[in-house]
Amino acid sequence: MKLIEATGSLIHRLRLSVMTKIAIALSLLVTFLIAAVGATVFLRDYAMFNKELQDKGWNIVNSALQFSGSYLQAGNTESLNNLVKTVSTYQDISYAMVMDTGGKIIAHTDDKQTGGKLNDEVTRNALAAKTNVMEIRKNEYGKPLIMDFYAPINTSTGTVGYFRLGIDMSGLTKHVNNTILSILLICLAAIAAGISLAGLISKRILKKPLRDLTAATEKLATGDFSYKVPVHYQDELGDLATSFNTMSIHLANLIQSVKSSAFDINNSAEQILGRLQTSDRANNRLSHTFDLLKQNTEEQVAILKQSIGLYEQLSGQSKQAMDSILQILHEVNQTARLGENGASAISKIAVNITESSRSLMDARNLLKHLEVKSNKFSKTIDYFSNLLDKNNAFTLQVALQAARSGNSELTQAAEELHGISEDSLKQIKQMSRELAEVQNSWLAAESALGENTKRLADGQESVKEAGETLDQVLQSLLQSKEIIEEIAAAAQRQSASIADIRQGQSGIIDELLKSINKSSGAGSDAKLQTESLHDIDSLAKKLMRMVDRLNVLSLQFKI
């Protein structure tokens, strides 16, 4: 059995054809069956032959015992010798002897052995047993050689000796060898028959279907799914051919589906690539627009810084004018209290009025310079308005391209950017209108300064004429006092408004610079650029509040 398993393992490891494997397997099966049957027959035949020898030996021994007892008791050795000689003539008899109870040979087929004594272990055991004993002696190779029979010779007086018979087992050995040879020949014949039968079965049943399957597999490997395996028999091989044909159909459908899916994926990839390219161009254009906005914003920041410098100068002039006005007011009070010193006080008042007139003229000149800067700022606002108009048109174009490419995030960002640009444009236009109103207010303030200057000149003339009557001088002083108080209040409010405007412009400049830096770092990120536009919108609202303060300043100048 182990030999068959080892042979089967070797067949699996070697690359053999199916027909060869079937032939080997069938031959091994037939050999195993023949060997099993032969072994069974051999063992049964051997046992039967062995039993026949034993029966033959005991029959001869029992027959000899009937005569040997009386011969031995009578001491008739000649009859005993004749008896053993007669027994030796039987087939397969190797020897026969008669021994006394001490193991001495009384009669033997070989006369030379007569008179001798046997003292071997087997003989001693048989003599001690005093019963029938059968032993098989083997040669040096372990094969059966002699079948020994020991039987006691009993008489009425007891055991008087032993009869020993040896049967030659060479016939049995020869029979065994012949049987083994016959079994081997039958096995060889069975192997030859099994190989022939396996070859015939394989050739007629397996070879053609397997060859068709091999050809179909080669066709399938080259991509030809139209080849069909012919079905020769309605058995397992036929089912295999049918399953193979079904598999070919499924594989053809699967390959076609994979090709279609690959084509769809390729088209989708091309569409995505086109959308990415469109989005990249839109981001580049948006980045270019922000670069222009950054450049123009930096120029406007420089203008605002110059305006802050002018506001500081105007604030200083306003402080000087206010100091002069306060001093004039103090002198007028002294003149009113000290009427007797009116002439001297009037001279001082005239001098102070002259200085105040000069300060007011300086303030008027500063207002004219501020009006020039305001015109430049108005142009800046107009430039921002035009830039936002262009940005609205570009944002609309970006939104259309984003909608066409299907980029929802870019579309939403473009819409938010468009809304912020619209709000910023509205705020800037409103700021432009309010700035125009501020300019008009500055013109009114300039006119008021001119009138105040003229009043001071008139007051100076009145002071010179005050010498005629003290009452007229005091009355003029009171009028001048009221005018100076109004001018002082207006100058104080003017200084506060200028300080607030200067502080607001500084904050706006800082936030504009932050927005510029933020736009520079945004690059092509639409989200960050949208946040920058939110910051610009917030700055525009702060500019609106600054314009409101300029309106308040203009009202103060009107007073």
C-alpha positions as MATLAB code, in Angstrom:
seq = 'MKLIEATGSLIHRLRLSVMTKIAIALSLLVTFLIAAVGATVFLRDYAMFNKELQDKGWNIVNSALQFSGSYLQAGNTESLNNLVKTVSTYQDISYAMVMDTGGKIIAHTDDKQTGGKLNDEVTRNALAAKTNVMEIRKNEYGKPLIMDFYAPINTSTGTVGYFRLGIDMSGLTKHVNNTILSILLICLAAIAAGISLAGLISKRILKKPLRDLTAATEKLATGDFSYKVPVHYQDELGDLATSFNTMSIHLANLIQSVKSSAFDINNSAEQILGRLQTSDRANNRLSHTFDLLKQNTEEQVAILKQSIGLYEQLSGQSKQAMDSILQILHEVNQTARLGENGASAISKIAVNITESSRSLMDARNLLKHLEVKSNKFSKTIDYFSNLLDKNNAFTLQVALQAARSGNSELTQAAEELHGISEDSLKQIKQMSRELAEVQNSWLAAESALGENTKRLADGQESVKEAGETLDQVLQSLLQSKEIIEEIAAAAQRQSASIADIRQGQSGIIDELLKSINKSSGAGSDAKLQTESLHDIDSLAKKLMRMVDRLNVLSLQFKI';
ca = [
       0.000    0.000    0.000;
       2.842    2.371    0.802;
       4.383    1.500   -2.555;
       1.167    2.511   -4.333;
       1.001    5.817   -2.380;
       4.665    6.573   -3.166;
       4.089    5.783   -6.837;
       1.010    8.062   -6.901;
       3.013   10.923   -5.329;
       5.767   10.451   -7.915;
       3.185   10.540  -10.746;
       1.818   13.872   -9.417;
       5.314   15.411   -9.354;
       6.303   14.247  -12.853;
       4.941   15.933  -15.990;
       3.104   13.023  -17.617;
       0.213   12.944  -20.024;
      -3.264   12.090  -18.808;
      -3.256    8.830  -20.790;
       0.031    7.781  -19.189;
      -1.278    8.595  -15.721;
      -4.476    6.640  -16.351;
      -2.474    3.680  -17.705;
      -0.171    3.695  -14.690;
      -3.056    4.047  -12.250;
      -5.074    1.283  -13.908;
      -2.027   -1.002  -14.054;
      -1.299   -0.397  -10.395;
      -4.909   -1.108   -9.515;
      -4.964   -4.379  -11.483;
      -1.579   -5.356  -10.042;
      -2.800   -4.676   -6.531;
      -5.936   -6.736   -7.080;
      -4.016   -9.659   -8.667;
      -1.401   -9.503   -5.909;
      -4.091   -9.512   -3.240;
      -5.879  -12.469   -4.835;
      -2.575  -14.301   -5.421;
      -1.458  -13.722   -1.841;
      -4.769  -15.053   -0.566;
      -4.558  -18.139   -2.777;
      -0.908  -18.656   -1.870;
      -1.505  -18.472    1.867;
      -4.488  -20.788    1.670;
      -2.600  -23.255   -0.590;
       0.435  -23.157    1.697;
      -1.690  -23.815    4.756;
      -3.498  -26.659    3.012;
      -0.227  -28.235    1.802;
       1.273  -27.894    5.244;
      -1.808  -29.517    6.765;
      -1.575  -32.392    4.303;
       2.064  -32.999    5.293;
       1.154  -32.993    8.959;
      -1.738  -35.400    8.398;
       0.491  -37.623    6.287;
       3.206  -37.649    8.951;
       0.861  -38.435   11.819;
      -0.824  -41.171    9.797;
       2.556  -42.815    9.110;
       3.582  -42.408   12.761;
       0.342  -43.898   14.044;
       0.637  -46.823   11.640;
       4.245  -47.489   12.718;
       3.302  -47.264   16.402;
       0.954  -50.230   16.022;
       3.912  -52.496   15.205;
       6.899  -50.854   16.859;
       5.571  -51.320   20.392;
       5.460  -55.112   20.178;
       8.743  -55.239   18.272;
      10.484  -53.064   20.795;
       9.073  -54.945   23.773;
      10.152  -58.256   22.204;
      13.603  -56.827   21.321;
      13.119  -57.635   17.650;
      15.487  -55.078   16.159;
      15.399  -56.646   12.755;
      11.669  -56.115   12.463;
      12.158  -52.548   13.634;
      14.782  -51.974   10.942;
      12.497  -53.435    8.337;
       9.733  -51.175    9.608;
      11.777  -48.001    9.311;
      13.109  -49.109    5.922;
       9.588  -49.616    4.703;
       8.552  -46.198    6.019;
      11.518  -44.547    4.273;
      10.233  -45.729    0.924;
       7.222  -43.439    1.217;
       7.248  -40.149   -0.696;
       8.850  -37.132    0.976;
      10.179  -39.248    3.914;
      13.599  -38.014    4.928;
      14.273  -40.487    7.779;
      12.596  -42.693   10.361;
      13.998  -44.066   13.661;
      13.075  -45.825   16.830;
      14.641  -44.698   20.156;
      14.435  -46.023   23.633;
      13.404  -43.845   26.544;
      16.980  -42.618   26.987;
      17.335  -41.327   23.426;
      19.422  -44.211   22.106;
      18.731  -45.071   18.460;
      17.601  -48.680   18.139;
      16.614  -48.615   14.434;
      17.277  -45.970   11.756;
      16.905  -45.691    8.022;
      20.587  -44.862    7.993;
      22.380  -47.866    9.434;
      25.277  -45.655   10.469;
      23.040  -43.854   12.945;
      21.962  -47.072   14.641;
      23.352  -47.375   18.177;
      23.929  -43.659   18.504;
      22.268  -41.365   21.027;
      20.521  -38.067   20.424;
      20.954  -35.448   23.079;
      19.897  -32.232   21.333;
      17.494  -29.807   22.947;
      14.553  -30.697   20.710;
      14.983  -34.408   21.480;
      15.285  -33.774   25.202;
      12.141  -31.634   25.193;
      10.213  -34.273   23.207;
      11.364  -37.104   25.524;
      10.436  -35.057   28.568;
       6.995  -34.250   27.189;
       6.078  -37.974   26.736;
       3.407  -36.966   24.195;
       3.094  -36.363   20.478;
       5.288  -33.444   19.333;
       5.752  -31.907   15.884;
       8.613  -29.491   15.143;
       9.636  -27.796   11.879;
      13.341  -27.372   11.451;
      14.608  -24.587    9.180;
      17.803  -24.165    7.252;
      20.319  -21.371    7.642;
      18.227  -19.116    5.384;
      15.132  -19.520    7.519;
      13.256  -21.703    5.055;
      11.425  -24.890    6.254;
      13.654  -27.942    5.878;
      12.348  -30.926    7.890;
       9.030  -31.567    9.631;
       9.878  -33.749   12.702;
       7.292  -35.954   14.398;
       7.869  -37.435   17.919;
       5.507  -40.018   19.323;
       5.937  -42.212   22.465;
       5.695  -45.990   22.017;
       3.273  -47.101   24.718;
       2.575  -50.652   25.787;
       0.701  -52.199   28.626;
       3.750  -51.772   30.768;
       4.142  -48.077   29.857;
       6.342  -46.061   27.505;
       9.117  -48.260   26.150;
      10.514  -45.907   23.498;
       9.846  -43.220   20.909;
       9.208  -43.226   17.185;
      10.632  -40.280   15.230;
       9.752  -39.411   11.649;
      11.237  -36.688    9.413;
       9.341  -35.478    6.329;
      11.262  -33.488    3.686;
       9.644  -30.063    3.059;
      11.554  -29.292   -0.144;
       8.443  -30.177   -2.127;
       6.491  -27.585   -0.181;
       9.208  -24.988   -0.809;
       9.223  -25.808   -4.496;
       5.459  -25.545   -4.602;
       5.655  -22.142   -2.878;
       8.236  -20.872   -5.359;
       6.156  -22.066   -8.293;
       3.095  -20.370   -6.859;
       4.967  -17.050   -6.395;
       6.320  -17.249   -9.931;
       2.832  -17.878  -11.277;
       1.477  -14.883   -9.371;
       4.262  -12.644  -10.709;
       3.595  -13.767  -14.260;
      -0.103  -13.112  -13.805;
       0.703   -9.612  -12.421;
       2.907   -8.814  -15.415;
       0.185   -9.984  -17.752;
      -2.343   -7.877  -15.826;
      -0.059   -4.810  -16.063;
       0.292   -5.282  -19.803;
      -3.458   -5.724  -20.132;
      -4.097   -2.652  -17.934;
      -1.742   -0.474  -19.979;
      -3.315   -1.661  -23.214;
      -6.825   -1.124  -21.868;
      -5.930    2.321  -20.469;
      -4.373    3.336  -23.780;
      -7.460    2.187  -25.642;
      -9.826    3.999  -23.267;
      -7.737    7.169  -23.279;
      -7.425    7.211  -27.036;
     -11.109    6.665  -27.701;
     -12.638    8.597  -24.815;
     -10.162   11.189  -23.453;
      -7.627   12.098  -26.124;
      -9.913   13.886  -28.602;
     -11.935   15.885  -25.989;
      -8.727   16.952  -24.238;
      -7.149   17.936  -27.547;
     -10.235   20.029  -28.380;
     -10.056   21.714  -24.970;
      -6.346   22.485  -25.484;
      -7.033   24.046  -28.885;
      -9.894   26.102  -27.424;
      -7.645   27.321  -24.607;
      -4.990   28.452  -27.106;
      -7.657   30.309  -29.115;
      -8.929   31.925  -25.934;
      -5.393   33.016  -24.991;
      -5.055   34.844  -28.344;
      -8.334   36.720  -27.756;
     -10.581   34.609  -30.022;
     -13.734   34.028  -27.963;
     -15.793   32.727  -30.907;
     -14.259   29.219  -30.910;
     -16.553   26.546  -29.447;
     -15.472   23.171  -28.053;
     -17.411   20.308  -29.712;
     -19.327   18.067  -27.299;
     -18.586   14.401  -28.156;
     -20.170   12.577  -25.216;
     -22.916   13.335  -22.747;
     -20.726   12.728  -19.718;
     -18.390   14.705  -17.438;
     -16.156   15.620  -20.392;
     -19.218   16.834  -22.274;
     -20.242   18.915  -19.246;
     -16.699   20.319  -19.112;
     -16.853   21.312  -22.800;
     -20.277   22.950  -22.293;
     -19.008   24.852  -19.220;
     -15.937   25.964  -21.181;
     -18.119   27.325  -24.007;
     -20.276   29.182  -21.446;
     -17.133   30.596  -19.828;
     -15.921   31.842  -23.235;
     -19.195   33.714  -23.753;
     -18.996   35.288  -20.283;
     -15.355   36.244  -20.823;
     -16.197   37.880  -24.160;
     -18.960   39.922  -22.498;
     -16.652   40.835  -19.617;
     -13.844   41.973  -21.947;
     -16.310   44.094  -23.919;
     -17.621   45.630  -20.688;
     -14.070   46.387  -19.518;
     -13.247   48.055  -22.854;
     -16.413   50.181  -22.641;
     -15.626   51.169  -19.040;
     -12.052   52.088  -19.992;
     -13.362   54.258  -22.853;
     -15.797   56.041  -20.499;
     -13.053   56.583  -17.929;
     -10.767   58.045  -20.613;
     -13.499   60.483  -21.723;
     -14.176   61.499  -18.112;
     -10.469   62.090  -17.526;
     -10.277   64.321  -20.624;
     -13.295   66.331  -19.430;
     -11.793   66.745  -15.960;
      -8.489   67.854  -17.516;
     -10.301   70.445  -19.646;
     -12.142   71.786  -16.609;
      -8.922   72.025  -14.639;
      -7.250   73.934  -17.483;
     -10.214   76.362  -17.690;
     -10.138   76.856  -13.923;
      -6.384   77.487  -14.035;
      -6.764   80.152  -16.752;
      -9.526   81.846  -14.756;
      -7.397   81.843  -11.609;
      -4.461   83.335  -13.541;
      -6.628   86.166  -14.876;
      -8.062   86.801  -11.420;
      -4.551   86.904   -9.979;
      -3.514   89.421  -12.660;
      -6.480   91.621  -11.755;
      -5.506   91.571   -8.096;
      -1.934   92.499   -9.007;
      -3.229   95.590  -10.843;
      -5.477   96.404   -7.899;
      -2.493   96.055   -5.565;
      -0.361   98.404   -7.674;
      -3.059  101.095   -7.854;
      -3.864  100.724   -4.160;
      -0.228  101.337   -3.260;
      -0.311  104.573   -5.282;
      -3.463  105.689   -3.478;
      -1.890  104.863   -0.130;
       0.996  107.188   -1.008;
      -1.521  109.960   -1.839;
      -3.319  109.357    1.480;
      -0.002  109.634    3.326;
       0.598  113.023    1.649;
      -2.916  114.064    2.673;
      -2.126  113.132    6.265;
       0.909  115.432    6.120;
      -1.268  118.295    4.880;
      -3.816  117.569    7.604;
      -1.055  117.852   10.183;
       0.020  121.224    8.751;
      -3.582  122.405    8.739;
      -3.981  121.280   12.340;
      -0.906  123.288   13.335;
      -2.181  126.390   11.555;
      -5.565  125.959   13.195;
      -3.958  125.789   16.615;
      -1.963  128.952   15.915;
      -5.092  130.723   14.681;
      -7.007  129.653   17.754;
      -4.240  130.852   20.040;
      -4.290  134.204   18.279;
      -8.071  134.395   18.513;
      -7.980  133.622   22.229;
      -5.360  136.269   22.712;
      -7.488  138.773   20.772;
     -10.474  137.848   22.912;
      -8.444  138.438   26.047;
      -7.347  141.844   24.759;
     -10.919  142.802   23.902;
     -12.061  141.945   27.424;
      -9.311  144.046   28.889;
     -10.223  146.904   26.568;
     -13.871  146.679   27.602;
     -12.964  146.776   31.264;
     -10.419  149.510   30.847;
     -12.200  152.038   28.691;
      -9.806  154.781   29.639;
      -6.968  152.890   28.048;
      -9.023  152.294   24.917;
      -6.578  153.876   22.480;
      -3.683  151.740   23.575;
      -5.871  148.632   23.677;
      -7.277  149.444   20.253;
      -3.731  149.615   18.859;
      -2.930  146.202   20.300;
      -6.229  144.863   19.054;
      -5.415  146.197   15.600;
      -2.092  144.387   15.691;
      -3.730  141.168   16.900;
      -6.435  141.527   14.285;
      -3.733  141.835   11.646;
      -2.063  138.671   12.898;
      -5.406  136.908   13.028;
      -6.111  138.008    9.485;
      -2.764  136.657    8.403;
      -3.469  133.334   10.188;
      -6.875  133.161    8.553;
      -5.272  133.779    5.170;
      -2.850  130.934    5.852;
      -5.765  128.729    6.816;
      -7.546  129.788    3.629;
      -4.470  128.839    1.582;
      -4.298  125.469    3.327;
      -7.962  124.921    2.522;
      -7.219  125.604   -1.126;
      -4.337  123.106   -1.019;
      -6.652  120.604    0.691;
      -9.166  121.222   -2.076;
      -6.495  120.244   -4.642;
      -5.750  117.033   -2.710;
      -9.477  116.398   -2.461;
      -9.710  116.606   -6.258;
      -6.918  114.043   -6.535;
      -8.718  111.837   -4.033;
     -11.864  112.211   -6.125;
      -9.910  111.010   -9.163;
      -8.674  108.069   -7.096;
     -12.255  107.175   -6.205;
     -13.184  107.427   -9.886;
     -10.301  105.100  -10.725;
     -11.494  102.605   -8.125;
     -14.987  102.852   -9.585;
     -13.707  102.105  -13.113;
     -11.548   99.272  -11.790;
     -14.552   97.728  -10.027;
     -16.568   98.011  -13.250;
     -13.860   96.069  -15.065;
     -13.699   93.606  -12.192;
     -17.479   93.061  -12.457;
     -17.164   92.293  -16.172;
     -14.265   89.914  -15.553;
     -16.097   88.268  -12.622;
     -19.115   87.722  -14.860;
     -16.867   86.114  -17.499;
     -15.258   83.878  -14.840;
     -18.699   82.829  -13.564;
     -19.791   81.911  -17.113;
     -16.644   79.862  -17.718;
     -16.999   78.138  -14.312;
     -20.647   77.307  -15.026;
     -19.689   75.964  -18.452;
     -16.926   73.757  -16.972;
     -19.164   72.513  -14.115;
     -16.921   73.834  -11.311;
     -19.539   74.701   -8.681;
     -17.009   76.040   -6.127;
     -15.486   78.480   -8.631;
     -18.992   79.534   -9.753;
     -20.027   80.265   -6.161;
     -16.787   82.182   -5.506;
     -17.301   84.237   -8.708;
     -20.886   85.070   -7.674;
     -19.749   86.179   -4.203;
     -16.967   88.241   -5.799;
     -19.479   89.858   -8.176;
     -21.776   90.736   -5.255;
     -18.918   92.244   -3.266;
     -17.784   94.260   -6.305;
     -21.337   95.609   -6.817;
     -21.615   96.647   -3.144;
     -18.154   98.230   -3.243;
     -19.058  100.126   -6.445;
     -22.208  101.480   -4.841;
     -20.317  102.572   -1.717;
     -17.551  104.217   -3.767;
     -20.081  106.086   -5.916;
     -21.853  107.284   -2.791;
     -18.486  108.283   -1.331;
     -17.740  110.202   -4.554;
     -21.009  112.100   -4.264;
     -20.390  112.918   -0.603;
     -16.828  113.993   -1.420;
     -18.239  116.378   -4.004;
     -20.495  117.754   -1.292;
     -17.462  118.090    0.970;
     -15.649  120.021   -1.774;
     -18.620  122.331   -2.039;
     -18.549  122.697    1.737;
     -14.845  123.544    1.542;
     -15.629  126.275   -0.982;
     -18.247  127.626    1.388;
     -15.751  127.447    4.240;
     -13.219  129.315    2.120;
     -15.822  131.967    1.408;
     -16.581  132.165    5.125;
     -12.894  132.623    5.862;
     -12.801  135.407    3.287;
     -15.736  137.077    4.934;
     -14.132  136.650    8.360;
     -10.953  138.163    6.987;
     -12.962  141.029    5.581;
     -14.679  141.420    8.935;
     -11.337  141.593   10.638;
     -10.295  144.262    8.150;
     -13.498  146.134    8.828;
     -12.913  145.708   12.537;
      -9.451  147.097   12.113;
     -10.863  150.162   10.353;
     -13.476  150.474   13.045;
     -10.795  150.368   15.703;
      -8.939  153.158   13.950;
     -12.110  155.212   13.856;
     -12.907  154.335   17.491;
     -11.044  157.390   18.614;
     -13.983  159.554   17.688;
     -16.187  158.211   20.366;
     -15.560  155.698   23.096;
     -19.067  154.302   22.822;
     -18.532  153.399   19.188;
     -15.234  151.728   20.134;
     -16.815  149.698   22.928;
     -19.692  148.667   20.659;
     -17.258  147.591   17.952;
     -15.241  145.693   20.528;
     -18.331  143.822   21.661;
     -19.167  142.930   18.074;
     -15.596  141.850   17.491;
     -15.699  139.771   20.668;
     -18.741  137.845   19.465;
     -17.177  137.269   16.067;
     -13.936  136.111   17.657;
     -15.781  133.712   19.970;
     -17.575  132.183   17.012;
     -14.301  131.893   15.125;
     -12.626  130.291   18.172;
     -15.400  127.712   18.496;
     -15.217  126.954   14.777;
     -11.430  126.690   14.937;
     -11.673  124.325   17.905;
     -14.151  122.084   16.110;
     -11.984  122.269   12.995;
      -8.922  121.067   14.930;
     -10.844  118.143   16.449;
     -12.261  117.107   13.065;
      -8.864  117.319   11.403;
      -7.369  115.120   14.137;
     -10.150  112.547   13.705;
      -9.728  112.555    9.929;
      -5.980  112.112   10.240;
      -6.425  109.185   12.658;
      -9.041  107.572   10.378;
      -6.797  107.913    7.337;
      -3.911  106.287    9.230;
      -6.122  103.301   10.109;
      -7.332  103.047    6.513;
      -3.750  103.076    5.232;
      -2.765  100.277    7.636;
      -5.730   98.141    6.623;
      -5.082   98.785    2.921;
      -1.501   97.626    3.362;
      -2.735   94.482    5.130;
      -5.185   93.807    2.295;
      -2.383   94.245   -0.245;
      -0.179   91.757    1.604;
      -3.079   89.347    1.942;
      -3.827   89.591   -1.794;
      -0.155   88.987   -2.575;
      -0.156   85.803   -0.502;
      -3.466   84.612   -1.968;
      -1.921   83.831   -5.371;
      -4.476   82.021   -7.452;
      -6.672   81.041   -4.472;
     -10.130   82.349   -5.285;
     -11.278   82.037   -1.667;
      -8.479   84.264   -0.289;
      -9.034   86.786   -3.093;
     -12.704   86.942   -2.113;
     -11.696   87.669    1.482;
      -9.440   90.472    0.193;
     -12.412   92.038   -1.600;
     -14.382   91.854    1.669;
     -11.558   93.795    3.344;
     -11.595   96.410    0.556;
     -15.360   96.772    1.000;
     -14.847   97.372    4.725;
     -12.229  100.051    3.946;
     -14.653  101.725    1.558;
     -17.204  101.961    4.371;
     -14.580  103.552    6.600;
     -13.873  106.092    3.850;
     -17.593  106.887    3.894;
     -17.410  107.651    7.594;
     -14.383  109.875    6.946;
     -16.380  111.783    4.324;
     -19.121  112.335    6.920;
     -16.571  113.960    9.186;
     -15.391  116.139    6.304;
     -18.995  117.255    5.910;
     -19.074  118.228    9.581;
     -15.816  120.128    9.069;
     -17.282  121.998    6.120;
     -20.293  123.020    8.229;
     -17.933  124.332   10.869;
     -16.166  126.436    8.239;
     -19.527  127.800    7.121;
     -20.146  128.992   10.652;
];
